[in-house]
Amino acid sequence: MNIGHVLLIILMSAFIIPWAVVSSYSMEPTLEVGDLVVMVPPSGSCQSLLNNVAIYYSPQFNDYIVHRIISANFQGQTCMYIFKGDANLGPDPYPVPRYDVIGVVVFVIPQLGFLSLSYRSFTAMLYVLGLIILVAVSAYILDK
């Protein structure tokens, strides 16, 4: 595998693999601020997501929340979840419909997303990508 293949894999990973960065202390000790979480789309029955850490969009807070699903029930035809941060005393204030669940966390890379918290923008991702490319190119040059 040459450096071009490595760079292509890195670029594809940054744009194709869904990921998020933990930005609060609500999931400690399971997740810490700056952890990068990789997710997969939710699948299976309504109850199958119970006890999983998942990411949902909250229109009330206009933000994405990474918390654990502690309850799953149907309201009419819609599967609704109750989320709770592991460090929080009580559950999140609003039930979350399944269609607002973005993904289920399947992998955690500790502290890798810390830089992006400084910027919380596309620019931060470009800085991280640039750093990865710089390291890969340096390693390639030093290897020759």
N, C-alpha and C positions, 0 to 999 in steps of 0.2 A: 504494500500500500504506500503510495507516494504522498507528499505533502498536499497535493491538490485534492486527493481523496479525503484526507483528514480535514482539511478546511471545508470541503463540501459537506461532510457529515456534521461538523460543528455548526455551520450555517443552517442546515436543514433542521438540526435539533433545536436551535434557538427559535425558529419560526413555526415548527410543526408540532413539537411535543408540548402539550399544554402544561404550564407551570405557574406557580404563584409564589410570592414571598410573604412570610408571616410578619405582620407589622405590629402586633400587640402581644401582651403577656397573658392573654386570656386562655391559652392552651398549655401553659407550663404545668408540669415538667415535660409533657409529651412533645410539644413544639416550642421553640424559643424564637424570640425576635431575630430576624435575619435568616432563618432557615428557609431553604428553597424546597417547595413541595411539588412533586410531579403527580399529575392526576389522570384518571381515565374517566370517560363519560359514565354516568350512573346506568346500571343495567340490572335486570332481574325484577323481582316483585317489589312491591312497596315495602314490605317487611325486611327484605334482604339487605337493605342499607343500614338497618338498625345497628348501633354501636360503632359505625364507621366514622372516621373523620372525613368531612366533606367540605366543599366550598359552595357557597350559595350567594346569589345576588340579593341584596336587601334594598328595595326601593325606598324604604323608610330612612335609611342611612346613606343611600346613594353610593354604596360601596360593596365590595366582596368580603365575605366573612368566612373564616376557616374555623369551624367548630365541629363538635361531635353530635351525631344524631342520637337522641335519647328516647324518642318516641315516634311512631309512625302509625297514622290512622287515615281512614278515608272520610272526607267531608263531601258527601254526594258521590260524584264519580272521580274526584280529584284526591290523589294521595298527598297528605299533608304531613310535614315533619316538624318536630320540635328539636331545636338545637341547643347546645350548652357548651360553653368553654370549660375545659377541665379545671381551670383555676377559678371559675366564677361560682358564686354561691347559688345562683338560680339560673333557670333557663333563659334563653333569648326571649324578648318580649312578644314576638309575633310568630305564628306558625308559618312555615315555608312550603309553598306548593312544589311538587316534584319538578315542574318545568323551570323553576328558579334555581335548582341544584345544578351547578356547572360541572362538578366532577367529584370523584372520590379519590382521596389521597392514597397513593400506592407506594410512594418512595419519598424519602426525605434526605436532602443533602444539607447537613448542618452548616449554617453561616454563609453559604455560597451567595445568598441573595442580599447580604447586608449592604453592599454598595448601592444597590438599586433603591434602598430605603432613603438614601440621601437625596435622591432626585425624584423617585416614583414617576418615571417617565420613560419614553422610548429612548431618550438620550442615555440614560443609565445603562440600558441594555446594550447600546452601541459601545459604550465604554468597556463593559465586561467582555463583549465579543471582540473588541480591539485588543484587549489584554490577552485573551485566549489566542488570538491569531499571532500576536507578538511573541508569545511564549512558544507556539508551534513553529514559527519561522526561525526563531533563535535556535531551537533544538535541532531543526533541520540543517541550518548553517553550521552549527557546531559539530554535527554528526559527520559532515563531509570532510 
